[in-house]
Amino acid sequence: MVSIVELPFPVIVLIFGALLLGRYLARENRRAAIGFTVAVVVWAAAVPLFLDSSGGVIEDCIIALAYVVMALGLNIVVGYAGLLDLGYVAFFALGALVMGYLGSGFVSSAGGGEGIHIFVSEATQSLPGLHVNFLLVLVVAVVVAAIGGVLIGLPTLRLRGDYIAIVTLAFGEIIGRLVLNGDELVVGGQKVTNGRQGITPIDRVDLPGLEPFKSLELKPWYWLALALILLVLFVNSRLRDSRLGRAWIAIREDEVAAASMGIPLVRTKLMAYATGAAFGGMSGALLASYYNTVNADQFRFAFSIFILAMVILGGLGSIWGVVIGAVLLSFINSYFIPDVFNEVPSKIGLDFDLTQLSFGIFGFLLVIVMVLRPEGLLPERRRKLELTGSVATADEDIFEARA
């Protein structure tokens, strides 16, 4: 089996190289690009076959894939529509809470104390509380998060610029505080949350025809997360090339011009918020089941900045750039800082834990990127032209302009 020390850096290099080669092939030969994309998907699906099923590497990969889903959702809001959202963690929290309510014994009075069970395994049917099949919970989490995006967006999207950022930050903090102090709020005889103790245990993923996922057998988790990634990538690419996607980009470039062209600003922005929020809720439900808990510590403001950093690092509006940024920062956070760089201070005579400075390190990386490559690692062509001032040639492929 591949050890933890050997794999993460080659994985990142392979992904980055694959995306660059894919863009080149798309410009030169569309059919070759499709074949190459299929090969990359097959390669990604085969990665767990070479890893320890309960090892740290595959766990890092699962978390990275979940972060990619969130980053792609935030990219719709920030990258496509140009709306600075500093409270994206709120939608992640909504998805996680839905999983906590519908996949645990938290609502102990459900079914008269005997529980309510909908399409779950026999082992789960004997447990009290609400227990709903994961696929149904995932749909509910997506819908609830999207509705949350609309409700948060309605009073804020008439604002512009920094005011939107401040208000969304406030909403993100409100959701986090609600989860933290929800044990003091009782509705219909039921606490809203379990406070600092969190909601635990959470049901594992239970798919039709398969045994419930286990904590020590991580391959199914990886493949499920990869399937969600492919779905989100497909939706992102279709939205980007749709009339709605072009309206988002028009608003990002110039709101006044977009309004003069007949684009309804508030409604179009709400669609961006709802869509981005839906992906955040999807990832929240997945990680709640994977972590086996819903805890207020997961919903801090710093997490919103962490996801935003992925989008900025990869390239605002660039689908594949965001994938690269999310994977890179996820592995830096879960592998390189705790397992590689954390040994450096002791070797030079310093005594401190580098993991305590992780967000400072991310901030430093962002400053470096914004100074040396403000368009991101793998930028959208429009964004690159704006920042570099270069002019695209007439024979440049449309795909490259959209990547």
N, C-alpha and C positions, 0 to 999 in steps of 0.2 A: 504493500500500500504506500501511497505517496504521503510523506510526512508534512507537517504544518510548515516547516521551514522551507520546503522545496517548492510549494505550489503557488501561493498567492501572486508573487511578482510575475512569473510566467503567464498566469491566467490574465492579468491586466495587460501585459504586453501583447498577448495573442488577441485579446478583444480589440485593443487599440489598433493593432496592425490590420485586423480583419475589417474593421470599419473603414479605415483609410483605403484599403484595397477595394472594398465594396464600392466606395464612392468613385474610384478611378474606373472600375469596370462598368459602372452604370453610365459614366460619361462616354466610354468607348463602345460598349456592347451591352444593350439592355438585357438580352437573353442570357448572356454570361453572368450578369449581375443577379438575375433571378436564381440561376443555378448555384451561384456562390452563396446567396442568402440561405438557400435550402441546406447547403453543406454546413454553414455556420450553425443553423438551428440543430441539425443532427449532432454536430460536435458538442454543442452546449448540453443537449439532452444526454449525451454519453458521459459527460464529466463525472457524475456520481458513481459510475461503474468502476472507476479507478481510485475511489476514495473510501476511507473507513466510514461505514454507515453512521457511526456515532461520534466521528472525529470533529475537531474544531474547524477544519477547513470547510467541510460541507455546511456546517452551521453558519460560518461567515458568509458563504455563498447564498444561503437561504435569506439571511438578513439583508444582504446586498440586493437581491432580487426584489424583496419587499420595498426597499428604499427606492429602487428604480421606478416602481409603480407610483409612489408618492411624488417623486421628482418629475415624472412625466405629467402628472396631474397639475402640479404647481407651474410647470412650464406653459400649460395652456393659459393660466391666469397672468403670469409674469412675462413669459416669452412671446406668446401670441397676442394677447390683448393689451400688454404693457401696463398691467395694474400691479403695483407693489403690495403684496400680501405678506404681512409679518405675523399672521395668526393662523397659518395653515394647520398647525397642530390641533386646532379645534375640530377639524373634519376627521383627522386621524382618531381623535378621542371619541367622536360620535360613533364611528365604525366599531371601535373597540368596546364601547359601552353596549352597543346593540348585541355584540357577541356575548358580552357578559350577562345581559338580561335574558337572552334567548338560548344560552348554552351553559347554564350552571344551575346550582341550587339556590341562587341568591333570592329569587322570588319564591320563598319557601311555602307560601300559602296557595300557590297555583294548584288547581285541581283538588281543592279541599285538603291540601297537604300531601296528596299522593303524587302530585306532579302532572304536567302535561307533556306528552311525548309525541313528536311529529317526525315520522320517517327516520328514526334513529335505531341503533343496534339494540339487540336484546339486553345486553349488559347495562345499557343506559336507561332502559325502560323501567328499571326498578328504583331509579333515583328520584328524589323529590325535586321540585322546582320546574323551570321551563327548559325543555330540551328539544331543539328544532334542528333538523338536518342542516349541515354546514352550508350547502348550496343555497338553501332558502334563506339562511341567515345572511349570506353574502349579498343576495339580492336586496334584502331589507336594509342592510348596512349602506349599500350604494344609494338607495332611494332616500333614506333618512339623512345621509350626509349631503346629498344634492339639495334636499329641502332646506337643510341647515345653511347651505351656501346661498340659497335664494333669500332666506330670512335675514342672514347677516348682510347680504349685498343690498337689499332694498333701502335701508337707511344710510348706506355709505357710498353707493356708486354715483350719486349726484355730486360727490366731492371729487377733487382731483389731486394728483400728486402726493405730496407728503401727508396730506390729511387722510387719504385712504389708508396709508401705511399705519398711521397712528390709531385709527379706529379699528382696523383689523387686528392690530396688536392687542388692543383692549379686549376685543371679543375672544381672542385666543386665551388671554389671561383669565377671563370670566369663566370659560369652560373648564380650565385647569383648576380654578378655585372651587367651582361647583363640584367637581369630582372629589376634591380634597375634603370639602366640608359637607358633602351631600348626606352624610350619615345623621346630620342634625336636622335635615329637611325630610319630613314625612308626608307622603301623599297617599291617601287611601289606606293608611295603616302600613305602608311599605316605605322603607328608607330609599332615597333616590340613589345613593351609592353606599359603599361600605367604608368610606373615609380612608384613613391612612392604611387600614388593613387590606384594602383592595378587594376585588371580587375574585375569588379563587376557591376551588379549581375550575377551570374552563374546559368544556368538552373539547376533545380532540376532533380533528376533521374526520367526518364519517360519510364517505361517498358510497352511493349505491353499488352493491356487488363487491365491495372491498371491505377489509377489516379496518376498524378505526386506526388512524395514524398513531404511532408510538413515539415516545420521546427519545428512545435509543435507536430507532430505525428512521434515519432522516432522509433517505432517498425519496420516498413519496412526497415529503414536504418540498423538496427541491423541485420535483417535476410539476407539482401543483403551482408553485410560485412561478416557474418558467412558463407554464400555460397561461397564467394571468398576465405575465409580461407580454407574450405574443398577442393576446387579446388587446391589451392596452396600446401596444405599438400599432396594431392594425387600426384601431379607433383613432389614434392620434394622426396617423398618416392620412386617413380618409377625411378627418375633420379639417386638417390643414389645407387640403386641396378642394374643400367644399366652398359653397357660397358663404357659409357662416365663418369658416376659417379665414377667408379673404376679408370679410367684414371685420374680424378681430384685428387682423394685421393693419387694415386701413385705420382703425381707431388708434392702434398703437403708434402709427406714423403721424397722424394729424387728426385729432378729434373734430376740429372745426370743418376741415375738408370732408371728413367722413359724414358728418351731419348734413352738410350741404348736398351730398350725393344721395341723401334719403335713408341713410343707415340709422335705425333707432338705437341711440347710444345706450340708454339704460337697459333695454331688453337684451341687446347683444352682449353687454357686459355681464348681465345676470346669467346668460347662457354659459359664459366663460367660467364664472364662479361656480355654477351648479355642476358643470362637467368636471372641472378640476377637483371640486369637493368630493364628487362621486369616487374618483380614484383614491383619494385620501381615505375615505370610508372603507373601500375595498381592502386596502393595505392594513388598516386598523383592525378589521375583523380577522384577517389572516394572522397577524402578529399576536393578537390576543389569544387565539387558539394555540399558536406555537409556543408563546411564553407561558401559557397556562394561567395567566393572571391579568387583571386590569387594575393598574395602580396609578395613583395620581403623579408619582414621580416620572411616569412616561410622558406626561403632557406639559412639559416645561417650555418656556419661551425659547430656550436655547435649541430645542429640537426643531422649531420652525426655521431658525437661522441655519441650522445644519442642513436641512433640505434645500433651503434657498441657495446656500453655498454650492450645492451640487449643480443647480441650474446655471448659476453664474459661471462656475468653473468650466462646465462643459460647453456653454454657449447659449445665450438666451434665444429661444425659438428654434434651436437645432435639436431634433429628436435624438439623433445618434450622439450628439455632443452631450446631451443630458444623461444618456445611458453611461457614457464614459465617465462623466463627472460623478454620478451616483456610485458607480462601482469603485472608482478610485478613492473617493472620500470614505466610503464604507469600509474598505480594506485598510485604509490608513487608521481609521478609528478602532477597528476590531482586531487588527493584526499588527501593523507596523509600529504604532505607538506603544501598545502594551508588551509586545513580544520581541521587537527588534530595537527600536530607539530608546526604550525605557532602560536599557542596560548602559547607555552612554554616560549618564551623569555619574554613576558609581565608578566608572572606569577613569573619569577625570577628577575624582575626589569630591564630588558633590553628593549631597544626601537629600534627595527629594524625588517624589513620584511624578514622572513625566505625564502620566495619564491625567493628573489633576490640571494639567495645562493644555489639554487636548483642544478646547475651543479657542484658546489663544493661538495655538498652532494653526488651526483652520483659518483664523482671521489673518495671520501672517501670510499664509498661502494665498488667500484671496487678494491681499494687497499686492503681492508679487505678480499675480496673474493680471490684475487690473492695470498695473504699471507696464508690464512687459507684453501682455497679450490681452487687451481689454475686451476683445471680441470672444474670448474663450478658447478652449483647446480645439474644438471642432465646430467652428461657428457656422451659423446660417449665412448664406452668401449675402443676403440683403444687409444683415447686421454688419458683416465684415466691410462691405462697401461704405456704409455710413461712417465707420470708425477709422478706416484707412484712407478713404477718399479716392481709392482706385476706381477705375471704370471697367465694367465687364465687357468682354468682347462679344461680338454678335453671334459667334459660333459656340458659345458656352452652352452646355446642355441644361435644360430646364431642371432636370433632377438635381444637379449640383446647386442651382440657385435655391432649391427648396430644402436641401438636406440640413 
